[in-house]
Amino acid sequence: AYTLQGNDTYCEGTSGTVLTLSGSETGVSYQLLLDGLPLGAAVTGTGSALEWPGITATGFYTVDAQTTNCTNRFATMYLPHILSPEQRKEMR
């Protein structure tokens, strides 16, 4: 089974984090979803790990693996939002 991994946190004001699917199969399309909604275009499997860079939104990320005959939802992770230093000062 493949896993979806990334930094556990994202700091506002940075270019975001990279989510990595630990592997893929050729001939399979992989769709990244944010809270159940498609995020960008599907990526075709290469037989190696797949990456989605520049992820900045808080939420639950899931990958759907799609072939002509079936869709399999797997590899979910939660990416929390970390406040910027300026936002932390405002909350005090």
CORVEN-V649770 format. One line per field, one symbol per residue. ss: DSSP state (H for helix, E for strand, L for the rest). psi: psi as a letter, one per 30 degrees, with the letter a starting at -180 (. if undefined). A space follows every 50 residues. Layout:
# CORVEN-V649770
ss: ???
psi: ???
This chain:
# CORVEN-V649770
ss: LLLEELLLEEELLLLLEEEEELLLLLLLEEEEEELLEELLLLEELLLLLE EEEEELLLEEEEEEEELLLLEEEEEEEEEEEELLHHHHHHHL
psi: kllklakflkkkflgalkkkkfllkkgkkjkkkjhfkkjallkkkffalk kjlgkfkkakklkkkkafflkjkaiklkjlkkkleeeeeff.
